[in-house]
Amino acid sequence: MRLNRRHLHFAAAAALLGGLGGFPPSVAIAAEGLNEREFNLLRHVNLMRKARGLEPLALRDDLSRAARIFARRLADEAFFDHTAPDGEGPTDRADRVGYNWRRLGETLAAGQRTAAEAAESWRDSPGHAKIIFDPAHRHVGVGFWRRRNADPTQPRLERFWVLLAGDTL
């Protein structure tokens, strides 16, 4: 594998996070598949969990794939709800990627400019905090999608953040 600037960025971040005890090495390695915003979202959520004495959530590629697809769908179809217009919900998304869940929670955010702002909005919302701070959740997937607002006279949300947290059977 040829290393590029992105790999070095994630390697440096993973080393820093490992030094803070924020991620086990396997999570830092798996985080290479995330974009920078998704990686930062995962980092902020796990640092908030650590501050409460909780174990970090282990990144799952399947859950991240489901989260990213849903973030894009929120942007493309211009809705903002856990249930899509066709009735699809979080468990359907997890099922579609093969995540054999026994517990599952989803948090959504829209409009926040940074991963820190999205994570802090979840921390400050009792319903969302219940999901990200649930000690029974062991796995996580994160997704981010940005839609460019082409018409400034019709402002629309541009940034969508999705987190799926759970545990398997």
DSSP file (Angstrom, degrees, kcal/mol; ACC not computed):
  #  RESIDUE AA STRUCTURE BP1 BP2  ACC     N-H-->O    O-->H-N    N-H-->O    O-->H-N    TCO  KAPPA ALPHA  PHI   PSI    X-CA   Y-CA   Z-CA
    1    1 A M              0   0    0      0, 0.0     2,-0.5     0, 0.0     0, 0.0   0.000 360.0 360.0 360.0 131.7    0.0    0.0    0.0
    2    2 A R        -     0   0    0      1,-0.0     2,-0.3     0, 0.0     0, 0.0  -0.738 360.0-132.0 -85.6 127.7    1.3    3.4   -1.0
    3    3 A L        +     0   0    0     -2,-0.5     2,-0.2     4,-0.1    -1,-0.0  -0.605  28.6 178.5 -82.2 137.5    1.1    6.0    1.9
    4    4 A N     >  -     0   0    0     -2,-0.3     4,-2.1     1,-0.0     5,-0.2  -0.696  48.5 -84.4-125.1-177.3   -0.3    9.4    1.1
    5    5 A R  H  > S+     0   0    0      1,-0.2     4,-2.4    -2,-0.2     5,-0.1   0.861 126.3  55.7 -57.8 -38.3   -1.1   12.5    3.2
    6    6 A R  H  > S+     0   0    0      2,-0.2     4,-2.4     1,-0.2    -1,-0.2   0.918 107.4  48.6 -62.6 -44.3   -4.4   11.1    4.3
    7    7 A H  H  > S+     0   0    0      1,-0.2     4,-2.7     2,-0.2    -1,-0.2   0.913 112.0  48.9 -62.4 -42.1   -2.8    7.9    5.7
    8    8 A L  H  X S+     0   0    0     -4,-2.1     4,-2.6     2,-0.2    -1,-0.2   0.890 109.5  52.7 -65.4 -38.1   -0.2    9.9    7.5
    9    9 A H  H  X S+     0   0    0     -4,-2.4     4,-2.5     1,-0.2    -2,-0.2   0.942 113.4  42.9 -60.3 -48.0   -2.9   12.2    9.0
   10   10 A F  H  X S+     0   0    0     -4,-2.4     4,-3.0     2,-0.2    -2,-0.2   0.869 112.6  53.3 -68.6 -35.5   -4.8    9.2   10.3
   11   11 A A  H  X S+     0   0    0     -4,-2.7     4,-2.3     2,-0.2    -1,-0.2   0.925 111.6  45.7 -63.8 -43.1   -1.7    7.5   11.5
   12   12 A A  H  X S+     0   0    0     -4,-2.6     4,-2.3     2,-0.2    -2,-0.2   0.924 115.3  46.7 -65.1 -43.7   -0.7   10.6   13.5
   13   13 A A  H  X S+     0   0    0     -4,-2.5     4,-2.9     1,-0.2    -2,-0.2   0.909 112.1  50.5 -64.5 -41.6   -4.2   11.0   14.9
   14   14 A A  H  X S+     0   0    0     -4,-3.0     4,-2.7     2,-0.2    -1,-0.2   0.899 110.0  50.3 -64.0 -39.8   -4.4    7.3   15.8
   15   15 A A  H  X S+     0   0    0     -4,-2.3     4,-2.0     2,-0.2    -1,-0.2   0.923 112.2  47.4 -63.7 -43.0   -1.1    7.6   17.6
   16   16 A L  H  X S+     0   0    0     -4,-2.3     4,-1.2     2,-0.2    -2,-0.2   0.931 114.1  46.6 -62.1 -46.0   -2.3   10.6   19.5
   17   17 A L  H  X>S+     0   0    0     -4,-2.9     5,-2.6     1,-0.2     4,-0.6   0.879 109.3  54.2 -66.3 -36.9   -5.6    8.9   20.4
   18   18 A G  H ><5S+     0   0    0     -4,-2.7     3,-0.9     1,-0.2    -1,-0.2   0.894 106.1  53.6 -61.9 -38.3   -3.8    5.7   21.4
   19   19 A G  H 3<5S+     0   0    0     -4,-2.0    -1,-0.2     1,-0.3    -2,-0.2   0.797 109.9  47.6 -65.3 -28.7   -1.7    7.8   23.8
   20   20 A L  H 3<5S-     0   0    0     -4,-1.2    -1,-0.3    -3,-0.2    -2,-0.2   0.513 112.8-120.2 -87.2  -5.8   -4.8    9.2   25.3
   21   21 A G  T <<5S+     0   0    0     -3,-0.9    -3,-0.2    -4,-0.6    -2,-0.1   0.706  74.8 130.6  74.0  18.5   -6.3    5.7   25.6
   22   22 A G      < +     0   0    0     -5,-2.6    -4,-0.2     1,-0.2    -5,-0.1   0.832  68.8  20.9 -75.6 -32.9   -9.2    6.8   23.4
   23   23 A F  S    S-     0   0    0     -6,-0.5    -1,-0.2    -9,-0.2    -2,-0.2  -0.989  73.7-122.5-136.6 142.3   -9.1    3.9   21.0
   24   24 A P    >>  -     0   0    0      0, 0.0     4,-1.7     0, 0.0     3,-1.1  -0.522  44.1-104.3 -71.1 156.5   -7.7    0.4   21.0
   25   25 A P  H 3> S+     0   0    0      0, 0.0     4,-2.2     0, 0.0     5,-0.2   0.845 119.8  59.0 -53.9 -37.3   -5.3   -0.1   18.1
   26   26 A S  H 3> S+     0   0    0      1,-0.2     4,-2.1     2,-0.2     5,-0.1   0.856 105.5  49.3 -62.7 -34.1   -7.8   -2.2   16.1
   27   27 A V  H <> S+     0   0    0     -3,-1.1     4,-1.8     2,-0.2    -1,-0.2   0.911 109.2  51.6 -70.3 -42.0  -10.2    0.8   16.1
   28   28 A A  H  < S+     0   0    0     -4,-1.7     4,-0.2     1,-0.2    -2,-0.2   0.893 111.7  47.5 -62.3 -38.9   -7.5    3.2   15.0
   29   29 A I  H >< S+     0   0    0     -4,-2.2     3,-1.6     1,-0.2    -1,-0.2   0.930 111.8  49.4 -67.4 -45.1   -6.6    0.9   12.1
   30   30 A A  H >< S+     0   0    0     -4,-2.1     3,-1.7     1,-0.3    -1,-0.2   0.795  96.0  72.9 -64.6 -27.5  -10.2    0.5   11.0
   31   31 A A  G >< S+     0   0    0     -4,-1.8     3,-2.0     1,-0.3    -1,-0.3   0.627  72.6  86.6 -64.5 -11.7  -10.7    4.2   11.1
   32   32 A E  G <  S+     0   0    0     -3,-1.6    -1,-0.3     1,-0.3    -2,-0.1   0.791  81.1  61.3 -59.4 -26.8   -8.7    4.5    7.9
   33   33 A G  G <  S+     0   0    0     -3,-1.7    -1,-0.3    -4,-0.2     2,-0.2   0.538  90.6  88.9 -77.1  -6.3  -11.9    3.9    5.9
   34   34 A L  S <  S-     0   0    0     -3,-2.0     2,-0.1    -4,-0.1   109,-0.1  -0.551  79.0-120.1 -89.8 154.0  -13.5    7.0    7.3
   35   35 A N     >  -     0   0    0     -2,-0.2     4,-2.7     1,-0.1     5,-0.2  -0.414  41.2 -95.5 -80.4 172.8  -13.3   10.5    5.8
   36   36 A E  H  > S+     0   0    0      1,-0.2     4,-2.3     2,-0.2     5,-0.2   0.880 124.3  49.2 -60.5 -41.2  -11.8   13.2    8.1
   37   37 A R  H  > S+     0   0    0      2,-0.2     4,-2.1     1,-0.2    -1,-0.2   0.909 112.8  47.6 -65.8 -41.3  -15.2   14.4    9.4
   38   38 A E  H  > S+     0   0    0      2,-0.2     4,-2.6     1,-0.2    -2,-0.2   0.921 111.0  51.1 -65.3 -43.3  -16.3   10.9   10.2
   39   39 A F  H  X S+     0   0    0     -4,-2.7     4,-2.5     1,-0.2    -2,-0.2   0.923 111.2  48.3 -58.4 -44.9  -13.0   10.1   12.0
   40   40 A N  H  X S+     0   0    0     -4,-2.3     4,-2.7    -5,-0.2    -1,-0.2   0.867 109.5  52.9 -65.8 -35.9  -13.4   13.3   14.0
   41   41 A L  H  X S+     0   0    0     -4,-2.1     4,-2.5     2,-0.2     5,-0.2   0.947 110.8  46.6 -63.1 -47.5  -17.0   12.5   14.9
   42   42 A L  H  X S+     0   0    0     -4,-2.6     4,-2.5     1,-0.2     5,-0.2   0.918 112.7  51.0 -58.5 -44.4  -15.9    9.0   16.2
   43   43 A R  H  X S+     0   0    0     -4,-2.5     4,-2.3    -5,-0.2    -2,-0.2   0.926 111.1  46.9 -60.9 -46.4  -13.0   10.6   18.1
   44   44 A H  H  X S+     0   0    0     -4,-2.7     4,-2.2     2,-0.2    -2,-0.2   0.916 112.7  49.0 -64.6 -43.2  -15.2   13.2   19.8
   45   45 A V  H  X S+     0   0    0     -4,-2.5     4,-2.2     1,-0.2    -1,-0.2   0.936 113.7  46.2 -62.5 -45.4  -17.9   10.6   20.8
   46   46 A N  H  X S+     0   0    0     -4,-2.5     4,-2.5     1,-0.2    -1,-0.2   0.855 110.8  52.2 -69.2 -33.1  -15.3    8.2   22.2
   47   47 A L  H  X S+     0   0    0     -4,-2.3     4,-2.0    -5,-0.2    -1,-0.2   0.887 110.0  49.5 -67.9 -36.4  -13.5   11.0   24.1
   48   48 A M  H  X S+     0   0    0     -4,-2.2     4,-0.8     2,-0.2    -2,-0.2   0.894 111.4  49.5 -66.6 -38.8  -16.8   12.0   25.7
   49   49 A R  H ><>S+     0   0    0     -4,-2.2     5,-2.7     1,-0.2     3,-1.0   0.927 109.1  52.0 -63.6 -43.7  -17.5    8.4   26.6
   50   50 A K  H ><5S+     0   0    0     -4,-2.5     3,-2.1     1,-0.3    -2,-0.2   0.897 102.8  58.7 -59.3 -40.8  -14.0    8.2   28.1
   51   51 A A  H 3<5S+     0   0    0     -4,-2.0    -1,-0.3     1,-0.3    -2,-0.2   0.746 107.5  48.2 -61.8 -22.5  -14.7   11.3   30.2
   52   52 A R  T <<5S-     0   0    0     -3,-1.0    -1,-0.3    -4,-0.8    -2,-0.2   0.275 123.6-104.7 -99.8   9.8  -17.7    9.4   31.7
   53   53 A G  T < 5S+     0   0    0     -3,-2.1     2,-0.3     1,-0.3    -3,-0.2   0.698  76.3 137.0  78.5  19.4  -15.6    6.3   32.4
   54   54 A L      < -     0   0    0     -5,-2.7    -1,-0.3    -6,-0.1    -2,-0.1  -0.681  58.6-106.2 -99.5 153.3  -17.1    4.3   29.5
   55   55 A E        -     0   0    0     -2,-0.3    -1,-0.1    80,-0.1     2,-0.1  -0.403  44.5-100.0 -68.2 150.4  -15.2    2.1   27.1
   56   56 A P        -     0   0    0      0, 0.0     2,-0.4     0, 0.0    -1,-0.1  -0.396  37.4-108.2 -69.0 152.1  -14.8    3.4   23.5
   57   57 A L        -     0   0    0    -15,-0.2     2,-0.4    -3,-0.1    82,-0.2  -0.662  32.3-124.6 -78.7 134.6  -17.2    2.2   20.9
   58   58 A A  E     -a  139   0A   0     80,-3.2    82,-2.2    -2,-0.4     2,-0.1  -0.692  26.5-117.2 -84.2 128.5  -15.5   -0.1   18.4
   59   59 A L  E     -a  140   0A   0     -2,-0.4     2,-0.5    80,-0.2    82,-0.2  -0.411  26.7-163.0 -67.7 134.0  -15.8    1.0   14.8
   60   60 A R     >  -     0   0    0     80,-2.9     4,-2.2    -2,-0.1     5,-0.2  -0.984  14.5-152.3-119.6 125.9  -17.7   -1.3   12.5
   61   61 A D  H  > S+     0   0    0     -2,-0.5     4,-2.5     1,-0.2     5,-0.2   0.876  97.3  54.7 -61.9 -38.0  -17.3   -0.8    8.7
   62   62 A D  H  > S+     0   0    0      1,-0.2     4,-2.1     2,-0.2    -1,-0.2   0.930 110.5  44.3 -64.8 -44.3  -20.8   -2.3    8.1
   63   63 A L  H  > S+     0   0    0      1,-0.2     4,-2.5     2,-0.2    78,-0.3   0.874 112.8  52.4 -67.1 -35.8  -22.5    0.2   10.4
   64   64 A S  H  X S+     0   0    0     -4,-2.2     4,-2.8    76,-0.3     5,-0.2   0.893 107.6  52.1 -66.5 -37.8  -20.4    3.1    9.0
   65   65 A R  H  X S+     0   0    0     -4,-2.5     4,-2.3     2,-0.2    -2,-0.2   0.936 112.1  45.9 -61.2 -45.6  -21.5    2.1    5.5
   66   66 A A  H  X S+     0   0    0     -4,-2.1     4,-2.0     1,-0.2    -2,-0.2   0.901 113.7  49.3 -63.7 -40.9  -25.2    2.1    6.6
   67   67 A A  H  X S+     0   0    0     -4,-2.5     4,-2.4     2,-0.2    76,-0.3   0.910 112.3  46.9 -66.2 -42.9  -24.7    5.5    8.4
   68   68 A R  H  X S+     0   0    0     -4,-2.8     4,-2.3    74,-0.3     5,-0.2   0.908 111.1  51.4 -67.4 -41.5  -23.0    7.1    5.4
   69   69 A I  H  X S+     0   0    0     -4,-2.3     4,-2.1    -5,-0.2    -1,-0.2   0.908 112.8  46.5 -60.9 -40.9  -25.7    5.8    3.0
   70   70 A F  H  X S+     0   0    0     -4,-2.0     4,-2.8     2,-0.2    -2,-0.2   0.890 108.7  54.3 -71.7 -37.5  -28.4    7.3    5.2
   71   71 A A  H  X S+     0   0    0     -4,-2.4     4,-1.8     1,-0.2    -2,-0.2   0.922 111.2  46.6 -59.4 -42.4  -26.6   10.6    5.6
   72   72 A R  H  X S+     0   0    0     -4,-2.3     4,-3.2     1,-0.2     5,-0.2   0.901 110.5  52.5 -65.9 -39.6  -26.4   10.9    1.8
   73   73 A R  H  X S+     0   0    0     -4,-2.1     4,-2.8     1,-0.2     5,-0.2   0.912 106.4  53.2 -63.5 -41.6  -30.1    9.9    1.6
   74   74 A L  H  X>S+     0   0    0     -4,-2.8     5,-1.1     1,-0.2     4,-0.7   0.920 115.0  42.3 -57.0 -43.4  -31.1   12.6    4.1
   75   75 A A  H  <5S+     0   0    0     -4,-1.8     3,-0.4    -5,-0.2    -2,-0.2   0.942 117.8  44.0 -69.1 -48.3  -29.2   15.2    1.9
   76   76 A D  H  <5S+     0   0    0     -4,-3.2    -2,-0.2     1,-0.2    -3,-0.2   0.873 121.0  37.9 -67.9 -38.3  -30.4   13.9   -1.5
   77   77 A E  H  <5S-     0   0    0     -4,-2.8    -1,-0.2    -5,-0.2    -2,-0.2   0.441 101.6-130.8 -97.3  -0.3  -34.1   13.4   -0.5
   78   78 A A  T  <5 +     0   0    0     -4,-0.7     2,-0.3    -3,-0.4    -3,-0.2   0.902  62.8 119.6  53.4  51.9  -34.3   16.5    1.7
   79   79 A F      < -     0   0    0     -5,-1.1     2,-0.3    -6,-0.2    -1,-0.2  -0.919  47.5-154.9-133.4 165.4  -35.9   15.0    4.8
   80   80 A F        +     0   0    0     -2,-0.3     2,-0.3    -3,-0.1    30,-0.0  -0.755  47.0 103.5-145.5  93.4  -34.7   14.7    8.4
   81   81 A D  S    S-     0   0    0     -2,-0.3    -2,-0.1     1,-0.1    -7,-0.0  -0.973  71.4-116.8-164.4 154.9  -36.1   11.8   10.4
   82   82 A H  S    S+     0   0    0     -2,-0.3     2,-0.6     1,-0.1    -1,-0.1   0.759 106.2  62.7 -70.3 -24.2  -35.1    8.4   11.6
   83   83 A T  S    S-     0   0    0      6,-0.1     6,-0.2     7,-0.0    -1,-0.1  -0.914  85.6-139.9-105.5 120.3  -37.9    6.9    9.5
   84   84 A A    >   -     0   0    0      4,-2.9     3,-2.6    -2,-0.6    -2,-0.1  -0.265  30.9-100.0 -71.4 162.3  -37.4    7.5    5.8
   85   85 A P  T 3  S+     0   0    0      0, 0.0    -1,-0.1     0, 0.0    -2,-0.0   0.783 125.1  55.1 -54.9 -28.2  -40.4    8.4    3.5
   86   86 A D  T 3  S-     0   0    0      2,-0.1    -2,-0.1     1,-0.0    -3,-0.0   0.402 124.4-103.1 -86.6   4.2  -40.5    4.7    2.4
   87   87 A G  S <  S+     0   0    0     -3,-2.6     2,-0.1     1,-0.3    -1,-0.0   0.355  70.5 149.0  94.1  -5.6  -40.8    3.5    6.0
   88   88 A E        -     0   0    0     -5,-0.1    -4,-2.9     4,-0.1    -1,-0.3  -0.411  23.2-175.5 -64.7 134.7  -37.2    2.4    6.4
   89   89 A G     >  -     0   0    0     -6,-0.2     4,-1.9    -2,-0.1     3,-0.4  -0.635  42.2 -83.2-122.2-178.3  -35.8    2.7    9.9
   90   90 A P  H  > S+     0   0    0      0, 0.0     4,-2.3     0, 0.0     5,-0.2   0.870 125.6  52.6 -56.5 -41.0  -32.5    2.2   11.7
   91   91 A T  H  > S+     0   0    0      1,-0.2     4,-2.6     2,-0.2     5,-0.2   0.874 107.4  53.1 -66.6 -33.9  -33.0   -1.5   12.2
   92   92 A D  H  > S+     0   0    0     -3,-0.4     4,-2.4     2,-0.2    -1,-0.2   0.912 109.0  49.7 -63.2 -41.5  -33.7   -1.9    8.4
   93   93 A R  H  X S+     0   0    0     -4,-1.9     4,-1.2     2,-0.2    -2,-0.2   0.912 112.7  46.3 -64.5 -42.5  -30.4   -0.1    7.7
   94   94 A A  H  <>S+     0   0    0     -4,-2.3     5,-2.4     1,-0.2     4,-0.4   0.908 112.2  50.9 -66.7 -41.3  -28.5   -2.3   10.1
   95   95 A D  H ><5S+     0   0    0     -4,-2.6     3,-1.6     1,-0.2    -2,-0.2   0.911 104.3  58.4 -60.6 -42.0  -30.1   -5.4    8.7
   96   96 A R  H 3<5S+     0   0    0     -4,-2.4    -1,-0.2     1,-0.3    -2,-0.2   0.824 108.5  44.4 -60.9 -32.9  -29.3   -4.4    5.1
   97   97 A V  T 3<5S-     0   0    0     -4,-1.2    -1,-0.3    -3,-0.3    -2,-0.2   0.395 120.0-107.6 -94.2   4.2  -25.5   -4.3    5.8
   98   98 A G  T < 5 +     0   0    0     -3,-1.6     2,-0.7    -4,-0.4    -3,-0.2   0.675  61.7 156.2  84.2  17.7  -25.6   -7.6    7.8
   99   99 A Y      < -     0   0    0     -5,-2.4     2,-1.8    -6,-0.2    -1,-0.3  -0.709  36.2-147.6 -80.2 115.9  -25.2   -6.3   11.3
  100  100 A N        -     0   0    0     -2,-0.7    69,-2.1     2,-0.0    -1,-0.1  -0.556  31.1-174.3 -86.1  75.8  -26.7   -8.9   13.6
  101  101 A W  E     +B  168   0A   0     -2,-1.8    67,-0.3    67,-0.2     3,-0.1  -0.326  37.5 172.1 -80.3 150.4  -27.9   -6.5   16.2
  102  102 A R  E    S+     0   0A   0     65,-3.0     2,-0.3     1,-0.5    66,-0.2   0.456  86.6  25.8-119.7 -21.9  -29.5   -7.2   19.6
  103  103 A R  E    S+B  167   0A   0     64,-1.7    64,-1.8    33,-0.1    -1,-0.5  -0.990  73.0 170.1-136.0 141.9  -29.4   -3.5   20.6
  104  104 A L  E     +B  166   0A   0     -2,-0.3     2,-0.3    62,-0.2    62,-0.2  -0.960   7.7 175.2-155.8 135.7  -29.3   -0.6   18.2
  105  105 A G  E     -B  165   0A   0     60,-2.9    60,-2.7    -2,-0.3     2,-0.4  -0.982  11.8-156.2-138.0 151.8  -29.6    3.2   18.5
  106  106 A E  E     -B  164   0A   0     -2,-0.3     2,-0.4    58,-0.2    58,-0.2  -0.989   3.9-168.3-130.8 136.9  -29.3    6.0   15.9
  107  107 A T  E     -B  163   0A   0     56,-2.6    56,-2.4    -2,-0.4     2,-0.3  -0.971   8.1-167.8-121.4 142.4  -28.5    9.6   16.3
  108  108 A L  E     +B  162   0A   0     -2,-0.4     2,-0.3    54,-0.2    54,-0.2  -0.933   7.4 178.2-125.4 149.0  -28.9   12.3   13.6
  109  109 A A  E     -B  161   0A   0     52,-2.1    52,-2.9    -2,-0.3     2,-0.4  -0.986   4.8-170.6-145.2 150.2  -27.6   15.8   13.3
  110  110 A A  E     +B  160   0A   0     -2,-0.3    50,-0.2    50,-0.2     3,-0.1  -0.995  63.3  17.6-145.0 136.9  -28.0   18.3   10.6
  111  111 A G  S    S+     0   0    0     48,-2.6    49,-0.1    -2,-0.4     2,-0.0   0.052  76.0 133.3  98.5 -25.4  -26.5   21.7   10.0
  112  112 A Q        -     0   0    0     47,-0.2    -1,-0.3     1,-0.1     6,-0.0  -0.361  48.5-148.2 -62.9 136.0  -23.5   21.5   12.4
  113  113 A R  S    S+     0   0    0     -3,-0.1     2,-0.3    -2,-0.0    -1,-0.1   0.794  74.3  34.7 -77.4 -28.9  -20.3   22.7   10.7
  114  114 A T  S  > S-     0   0    0      1,-0.1     4,-1.9    45,-0.1     5,-0.1  -0.847  77.3-118.6-128.1 161.7  -18.0   20.4   12.6
  115  115 A A  H  > S+     0   0    0     -2,-0.3     4,-2.9     1,-0.2     5,-0.2   0.873 115.5  57.2 -62.5 -37.8  -17.9   17.0   14.1
  116  116 A A  H  > S+     0   0    0      1,-0.2     4,-2.7     2,-0.2    -1,-0.2   0.921 106.3  49.0 -60.5 -43.8  -17.3   18.5   17.5
  117  117 A E  H  > S+     0   0    0      2,-0.2     4,-2.0     1,-0.2    -1,-0.2   0.902 112.5  48.0 -63.1 -40.6  -20.5   20.5   17.2
  118  118 A A  H  X S+     0   0    0     -4,-1.9     4,-1.7     2,-0.2    -2,-0.2   0.946 113.9  46.2 -64.6 -47.9  -22.5   17.4   16.1
  119  119 A A  H  X S+     0   0    0     -4,-2.9     4,-2.3     1,-0.2    -2,-0.2   0.900 112.7  50.4 -62.3 -41.0  -21.1   15.3   19.0
  120  120 A E  H  X S+     0   0    0     -4,-2.7     4,-2.1    -5,-0.2    -1,-0.2   0.855 106.1  55.6 -67.2 -34.1  -21.8   18.1   21.5
  121  121 A S  H  < S+     0   0    0     -4,-2.0     4,-0.3     2,-0.2    -1,-0.2   0.887 110.0  46.4 -65.3 -36.2  -25.4   18.5   20.3
  122  122 A W  H >< S+     0   0    0     -4,-1.7     3,-1.1     1,-0.2     7,-0.4   0.911 110.5  52.7 -70.1 -41.7  -25.9   14.8   21.0
  123  123 A R  H 3< S+     0   0    0     -4,-2.3    -2,-0.2     1,-0.2    -1,-0.2   0.881 111.0  47.9 -58.4 -38.1  -24.3   15.0   24.4
  124  124 A D  T 3< S+     0   0    0     -4,-2.1    -1,-0.2    -5,-0.1    -2,-0.2   0.446  97.5  79.7 -87.0  -1.1  -26.6   17.9   25.3
  125  125 A S  S <> S-     0   0    0     -3,-1.1     4,-3.4    -4,-0.3     5,-0.3  -0.935  72.6-147.0-108.2 117.2  -29.8   16.1   24.1
  126  126 A P  H  > S+     0   0    0      0, 0.0     4,-1.8     0, 0.0    -1,-0.1   0.871  97.5  48.2 -52.7 -42.4  -31.1   13.6   26.7
  127  127 A G  H  > S+     0   0    0      2,-0.2     4,-0.8     1,-0.2    -5,-0.1   0.914 117.1  40.9 -65.5 -42.7  -32.4   11.2   24.0
  128  128 A H  H >> S+     0   0    0      1,-0.2     4,-2.3     2,-0.2     3,-0.7   0.887 111.2  56.5 -72.4 -39.1  -29.3   11.3   22.0
  129  129 A A  H 3X S+     0   0    0     -4,-3.4     4,-2.4    -7,-0.4    -1,-0.2   0.864  99.4  61.6 -60.4 -35.5  -27.0   11.1   25.0
  130  130 A K  H 3< S+     0   0    0     -4,-1.8    -1,-0.3    -5,-0.3    -2,-0.2   0.862 108.7  43.2 -57.8 -35.8  -28.8    7.9   26.1
  131  131 A I  H X< S+     0   0    0     -4,-0.8     3,-1.1    -3,-0.7    -2,-0.2   0.947 116.6  42.5 -77.3 -50.7  -27.6    6.3   22.9
  132  132 A I  H 3< S+     0   0    0     -4,-2.3    -2,-0.2     1,-0.3    -3,-0.2   0.766 121.0  42.4 -73.3 -21.4  -24.0    7.5   22.8
  133  133 A F  T 3< S+     0   0    0     -4,-2.4    -1,-0.3    -5,-0.3    -2,-0.2   0.238  78.9 126.4-106.0  14.0  -23.5    6.9   26.5
  134  134 A D    X   -     0   0    0     -3,-1.1     3,-1.5     1,-0.2    -4,-0.0  -0.610  51.0-153.3 -71.5 116.6  -25.2    3.5   26.7
  135  135 A P  T 3  S+     0   0    0      0, 0.0    -1,-0.2     0, 0.0   -80,-0.1   0.706  91.8  63.3 -67.5 -16.8  -22.7    1.2   28.3
  136  136 A A  T 3  S+     0   0    0     31,-0.0     2,-0.4     2,-0.0   -33,-0.1   0.653  82.5  92.9 -80.8 -14.7  -24.3   -1.8   26.6
  137  137 A H    <   +     0   0    0     -3,-1.5    30,-0.2     1,-0.2     3,-0.1  -0.675  42.9 164.0 -79.1 129.1  -23.4   -0.4   23.2
  138  138 A R        +     0   0    0     28,-2.2   -80,-3.2    -2,-0.4     2,-0.3   0.615  55.0  55.5-115.1 -23.1  -20.1   -1.7   22.0
  139  139 A H  E     -aC  58 166A   0     27,-2.9    27,-1.8   -82,-0.2     2,-0.3  -0.764  57.7-173.6-117.4 158.2  -20.0   -1.0   18.3
  140  140 A V  E     -aC  59 165A   0    -82,-2.2   -80,-2.9    -2,-0.3     2,-0.4  -0.998  12.1-169.7-148.9 149.6  -20.4    2.2   16.2
  141  141 A G  E     - C   0 164A   0     23,-2.2    23,-2.7    -2,-0.3     2,-0.4  -0.993  14.6-165.1-134.0 140.2  -20.7    3.3   12.7
  142  142 A V  E     - C   0 163A   0     -2,-0.4     2,-0.3    21,-0.2   -74,-0.3  -0.952   5.8-176.5-128.1 146.8  -20.6    7.0   11.6
  143  143 A G  E     - C   0 162A   0     19,-2.6    19,-2.6    -2,-0.4     2,-0.4  -0.997   5.0-174.4-142.3 147.2  -21.5    8.7    8.4
  144  144 A F  E     + C   0 161A   0     -2,-0.3     2,-0.3    17,-0.2    17,-0.2  -0.997   3.9 178.0-138.0 141.1  -21.3   12.3    7.1
  145  145 A W  E     - C   0 160A   0     15,-2.0    15,-2.3    -2,-0.4     2,-0.5  -0.988  10.7-158.8-143.7 137.6  -22.6   13.8    3.9
  146  146 A R  E     - C   0 159A   0     -2,-0.3     2,-0.5    13,-0.2    13,-0.2  -0.963   2.2-165.0-118.6 128.2  -22.4   17.3    2.6
  147  147 A R        -     0   0    0     11,-3.2     2,-0.3    -2,-0.5     9,-0.1  -0.930  24.0-126.2-106.6 130.3  -24.8   18.7    0.0
  148  148 A R        -     0   0    0     -2,-0.5     2,-1.2     1,-0.1     3,-0.1  -0.609  18.6-128.4 -76.2 133.4  -23.7   22.0   -1.6
  149  149 A N        +     0   0    0     -2,-0.3    -1,-0.1     1,-0.2     9,-0.1  -0.715  29.8 179.8 -85.5  99.1  -26.4   24.6   -1.4
  150  150 A A        +     0   0    0     -2,-1.2    -1,-0.2     1,-0.2    -2,-0.0   0.730  67.5  52.8 -76.1 -22.8  -26.7   25.7   -5.0
  151  151 A D    >   -     0   0    0      3,-0.3     3,-1.8     1,-0.1    -1,-0.2  -0.879  60.4-171.4-120.8  99.9  -29.4   28.3   -4.5
  152  152 A P  T 3  S+     0   0    0      0, 0.0    -1,-0.1     0, 0.0    -2,-0.1   0.687  87.0  62.9 -65.4 -16.5  -28.7   30.9   -1.8
  153  153 A T  T 3  S+     0   0    0      1,-0.3    -2,-0.0     2,-0.0     0, 0.0   0.681 107.7  44.3 -79.4 -16.2  -32.3   32.2   -2.1
  154  154 A Q  S <  S-     0   0    0     -3,-1.8    -3,-0.3     2,-0.0    -1,-0.3  -0.655  87.6-160.6-123.3  72.9  -33.6   28.8   -0.9
  155  155 A P        +     0   0    0      0, 0.0     2,-0.3     0, 0.0    -2,-0.0  -0.276  14.4 176.9 -61.5 138.0  -31.3   27.9    2.0
  156  156 A R        -     0   0    0     -9,-0.1    -7,-0.1    -5,-0.0     2,-0.0  -0.942  39.8 -85.4-135.6 156.3  -31.2   24.2    2.8
  157  157 A L        -     0   0    0     -2,-0.3     3,-0.1     1,-0.1   -79,-0.1  -0.383  39.7-175.4 -60.5 140.5  -29.3   22.2    5.3
  158  158 A E        +     0   0    0      1,-0.2   -11,-3.2   -12,-0.1     2,-0.4   0.715  58.0  58.5-110.7 -29.3  -26.0   21.2    3.9
  159  159 A R  E     - C   0 146A   0    -13,-0.2   -48,-2.6   -15,-0.0     2,-0.4  -0.901  56.8-173.8-116.6 132.4  -24.3   18.9    6.4
  160  160 A F  E     -BC 110 145A   0    -15,-2.3   -15,-2.0    -2,-0.4     2,-0.4  -0.987   2.1-169.3-129.4 130.5  -25.7   15.6    7.7
  161  161 A W  E     -BC 109 144A   0    -52,-2.9   -52,-2.1    -2,-0.4     2,-0.4  -0.957   5.4-177.3-120.8 133.5  -24.3   13.5   10.5
  162  162 A V  E     -BC 108 143A   0    -19,-2.6   -19,-2.6    -2,-0.4     2,-0.4  -0.998   5.3-175.7-134.6 136.2  -25.4    9.9   11.4
  163  163 A L  E     -BC 107 142A   0    -56,-2.4   -56,-2.6    -2,-0.4     2,-0.5  -0.998   4.5-169.0-130.7 128.7  -24.3    7.6   14.2
  164  164 A L  E     -BC 106 141A   0    -23,-2.7   -23,-2.2    -2,-0.4     2,-0.4  -0.981  12.6-179.9-113.7 124.6  -25.5    4.0   14.6
  165  165 A A  E     +BC 105 140A   0    -60,-2.7   -60,-2.9    -2,-0.5     2,-0.3  -0.959  18.4 118.4-125.0 143.1  -24.5    2.4   17.9
  166  166 A G  E     -BC 104 139A   0    -27,-1.8   -27,-2.9    -2,-0.4   -28,-2.2  -0.947  46.3-109.6-171.6-167.0  -25.3   -1.1   19.1
  167  167 A D  E     -B  103   0A   0    -64,-1.8   -65,-3.0    -2,-0.3   -64,-1.7  -0.975  29.6-123.6-147.0 153.4  -24.3   -4.6   20.1
  168  168 A T  E      B  101   0A   0     -2,-0.3   -67,-0.2   -67,-0.3   -69,-0.0  -0.501 360.0 360.0 -99.9 166.7  -24.6   -7.9   18.4
  169  169 A L              0   0    0    -69,-2.1   -68,-0.1    -2,-0.2    -1,-0.1   0.465 360.0 360.0 -67.9 360.0  -26.3  -11.2   19.4
